[in-house]
Amino acid sequence: MAAKLAGPGGDPRFHIEQNSEINVTPFVDVMLVLLIIFMVAAPLASVSVKLDLPPAMTKPTTTPPQPVYISITRDGRYYIGDYKTSLEDLPADLSKSLKGKRDPTKERIYIRADKDTQYGEFMDVMVVLQDYGYYSVALIGLDQNKAKGAA
């Protein structure tokens, strides 16, 4: 890719040849400086004090509690797990499901709803949960990758 640029008036004495080759010298200079920096910094990043570390002694973890799922069907029925409930009984049934042992402010409640569920029915559940101190709510959706594979 070469071009000739003519000067003012088209005088052939002012033709300038354009060089299309890349000058790699500045690139090599920068790379060498970076190499030197890393060669100097790498030994400083390693710990040179030798220690005989004790093994970590941990207690076996208990199994996490079963998650609590609230399901809303397209016709407006509510379920906690597999058990049917109503909007009025939802707090009491949820407390029974949690067995009263867990802190409601830290408990995560999972909500599943049919895609044809009315938004108002979903919001009714959210309001009841917030009124009774359940602020950590997760929404369950269908994974698109699994849905495509199943079809």
C-alpha positions in Angstrom: 0.0 0.0 0.0 2.2 2.8 -1.2 1.1 6.2 -2.5 2.8 9.2 -3.9 1.8 12.6 -2.6 2.4 15.5 -4.9 3.4 18.8 -3.4 1.8 22.1 -4.2 1.5 22.7 -7.9 2.3 19.0 -8.8 6.0 19.7 -8.8 7.7 16.3 -9.1 10.5 17.3 -6.7 8.1 17.2 -3.8 6.8 13.7 -4.3 6.8 11.9 -0.9 6.8 8.1 -0.8 4.5 6.7 1.9 5.9 3.8 3.9 3.4 1.2 4.9 5.6 -0.9 7.1 5.0 -0.9 10.9 7.9 0.2 13.1 8.0 -2.4 15.9 10.9 -0.9 17.8 8.7 1.1 20.3 6.6 -2.1 20.8 9.7 -4.2 21.6 11.0 -1.5 24.0 7.7 -1.5 25.9 7.6 -5.3 26.1 11.2 -5.5 27.4 10.4 -2.9 30.1 7.3 -4.9 31.2 9.4 -8.1 31.2 12.0 -6.5 33.5 9.3 -5.2 35.8 7.7 -8.7 36.1 11.0 -10.4 36.6 11.8 -8.0 39.5 8.3 -8.1 41.0 7.7 -11.9 40.9 10.2 -12.9 43.6 8.8 -10.1 45.9 5.3 -11.5 45.6 6.3 -15.0 47.0 6.5 -15.7 50.7 10.0 -16.9 51.7 9.3 -17.8 55.3 9.0 -21.5 55.7 6.4 -22.7 58.1 5.0 -26.1 59.2 1.3 -25.3 59.1 -1.1 -27.3 61.3 -4.0 -29.2 59.6 -7.3 -27.4 59.6 -9.7 -29.0 62.1 -13.3 -28.3 61.2 -16.5 -29.7 62.5 -18.6 -31.6 60.0 -21.2 -29.4 58.5 -24.8 -30.2 59.1 -27.1 -30.5 56.2 -28.7 -27.2 55.3 -32.4 -26.8 56.0 -34.8 -27.7 53.3 -35.8 -24.6 51.3 -39.4 -23.4 51.6 -41.2 -23.1 48.3 -44.5 -21.1 47.8 -46.2 -22.0 44.5 -48.9 -20.0 42.8 -51.0 -21.8 40.1 -52.5 -20.1 37.2 -56.0 -20.3 38.7 -54.8 -18.5 41.9 -54.3 -21.4 44.3 -51.4 -21.2 46.8 -49.2 -24.0 48.0 -46.4 -24.2 50.6 -44.3 -27.2 49.4 -47.0 -29.7 48.4 -49.6 -28.5 50.8 -52.5 -26.2 49.8 -52.9 -23.0 51.7 -54.8 -19.7 51.4 -53.6 -16.2 51.5 -55.0 -15.7 55.0 -53.4 -18.9 56.3 -50.1 -18.3 54.6 -48.2 -16.9 57.6 -49.4 -19.6 60.0 -48.7 -22.4 57.5 -45.3 -20.9 56.7 -44.4 -20.7 60.3 -45.4 -24.4 60.7 -43.3 -25.3 57.6 -40.3 -23.5 59.2 -41.0 -25.4 62.4 -40.5 -22.1 64.4 -36.8 -22.8 64.7 -35.5 -20.5 62.0 -35.3 -16.7 62.0 -37.8 -15.3 59.5 -35.6 -12.3 58.9 -32.8 -14.5 57.6 -34.9 -17.2 56.0 -35.1 -17.2 52.2 -38.5 -18.1 50.8 -38.6 -19.3 47.2 -41.6 -18.3 45.1 -42.7 -20.3 42.0 -45.5 -19.0 39.9 -47.1 -20.2 36.7 -46.3 -17.9 33.7 -50.0 -17.2 33.4 -50.5 -16.1 37.0 -52.0 -12.7 37.5 -49.5 -10.1 38.8 -51.9 -9.1 41.6 -52.0 -12.6 43.0 -48.2 -12.7 43.0 -48.0 -9.2 44.7 -50.5 -10.4 47.4 -48.1 -13.1 48.4 -45.2 -10.6 48.4 -47.2 -8.2 50.7 -48.1 -10.9 53.1 -44.5 -12.1 53.3 -43.2 -8.6 54.0 -45.9 -7.9 56.6 -44.7 -11.0 58.6 -41.0 -10.2 58.3 -39.9 -12.4 55.4 -37.8 -10.0 53.4 -35.5 -12.4 51.7 -37.5 -13.7 48.7 -36.1 -15.5 45.7 -38.1 -16.0 42.4 -37.8 -19.3 40.6 -37.8 -19.4 36.8 -37.3 -22.0 34.2 -33.7 -22.3 32.9 -33.9 -21.5 29.1 -31.1 -23.9 28.3 -32.9 -26.8 30.0 -36.2 -25.9 28.5 -34.7 -26.0 25.0 -33.1 -29.3 25.6 -36.3 -30.8 26.9 -38.4 -29.7 23.9 
